[in-house]
Amino acid sequence: MSQAYERIVFEVQDGVATLTLSNPAKRNAFDPAMRGEMAAVVRQVQADPVIRALVLTGAGAHFCSGGDLSNIAASGLDNGGWRQRLTNLHDWLKDLMLLDKPVIAAVDGAAYGAGFSLALAADFIIASTRARFAMSFIRVGVVPDCAAFYTLPRVVGVQRARELMLSGREVQADEALHLGIATELVEPEALQARAQAIARSFVGASPVALSLIKRSLALAASDLPSLLEQEANAQALAMGTPEHREAVRCFLEKRPMPFQWPQT
C-alpha cells in the first residue's frame, strides 16, 4: 500500500511502514510541505494497529540536509512566527519520539542539521559507510532544533554534545558508530535491506511490551523512584499479555521465538 505525497513517499508492507523524504534536488531538505506531510504520516502510523514498525530514510544518496535555507530566507517570519513554526513542528516530532512502535532511521549520505536531529529521534540509526552527520546549525547562526538538545546528550554525553553543537563539524560514519550515534554500519547497497529486516523483526514482538519499553525509556532521565515504579507497572502489564505467554511457551518447547534480532 502506498499513498501519493509531494515531498515524501509513504508505503506500508507486511506490517512495516516506510517514510522516505523525497526532495532529492535539495538533498531532502525540510520545507513546510514536507513537515506537514510527515505530521500526517506520524499520526497515521500511531493509529494503525497493522503497522508494527517505521523506517525513516531519504531518497537518492542522502538522508536529509536539514532545513531548506531558500525557504527560510524567503519566509519573512518574525520571532513570533518562528516560534509558532517550531511549536507546530514539536507537536508531531514529540509524537514520533513517543511512538509506541520501533523507529529505524536508515541513513545514507548527509544527515545535517535538522536531518541529524530527525535521525536521533529514531530508536535505531542504521548508517551506510558513506553516511556523515553534522550539527550544522551554528554554521548558519541558529541553535540545534528538532529535539537535539534532548536526544544528542543522551546518546553521546553532555561534553561531546557540546563539542558537536558548538563546532558544527562533520562526523564520519566510523566515528558515528564509535560515539554510539549509529547502531550499525553497512555498505550503501545493503542499507535499505538491513533497515527493513530490523523493522520486520518487530512484527513478531509484543506490541504491548514494545510500547512499555519505549515509554519507560522516555522516563530514564527522571528520578529513580519514579522510574522503578514505572518499571514495575510496565512489567506487570507486559507479563499479562498473550504475546509474553506465547514467547515463554516457545522457549520451553524449544520452538523458534516470535521475535529475533536479525543477524548480519
C-alpha positions, 0 to 999 in steps of 0.5 A: 500500500502506498499513498501519493505525497509531494515531498515524501513517499509513504508505503506500508508492507507486511506490517512495516511502514516506510517514510522516505523524504523525497526532495532529492534536488535539495538533498531532502531538505525540510520545507513546510510541505514536507513537515506537514506531510510527515505530521500526517504520516506520524499520526497515521502510523500511531493509529494503525494497529497493522503497522508494527514498525517505521523506517525513516530514510531519504531518497537518492544518496542522502538522508536529509540536509536539514532545513531548506535555507531558500525557504527560510530566507524567503519566509519573512517570519518574525520571532513570533512566527518562528516560534509558532513554526517550531511549536507546530513542528514539536507537536508531531516530532514529540509524537514520533519520539513517543511512538509506541512502535520501533523507529529505524532511521536508515541513513545514507549520505548527509544527515545535517542539521535538522536531518541529524536531529530527525535521525536521533529521534529514531530508536535505531540509526542504521548508517551506510559507510558513506553516511556523515552527520553534522550539527550544522546549525551554528554554521548558519547562526541558529541553535540545534532544533528538532529535539537535539538538545534532548536526544544528542546528550543522551546518546553521546554525553553532555561534553561531546554534545557540546563539542558537536553543537558548538563546532558544527563539524562533520562526523564520519560514519566510523566515528558515528558508530564509535560515539554510539550515534549509529547502531550499525554500519553497512555498505550503501547497497545493503542499507535499505535491506538491513533497515527493513529486516530490523523493522520486520523483526518487530512484527513478531514482538509484543506490541504491548511490551514494545510500547512499555519499553519505549515509554519507560525509556522516555522516563530514564532521565527522571528520578529513580523512584519514579522510574522503578515504579514505572518499571514495575507497572510496565512489567506487570502489564507486559507479563499479562499479555498473550504475546509474553505467554506465547514467547515463554511457551516457545522457549520451553518447547524449544520452538523458534521465538516470535521475535529475533534480532536479525543477524548480519 
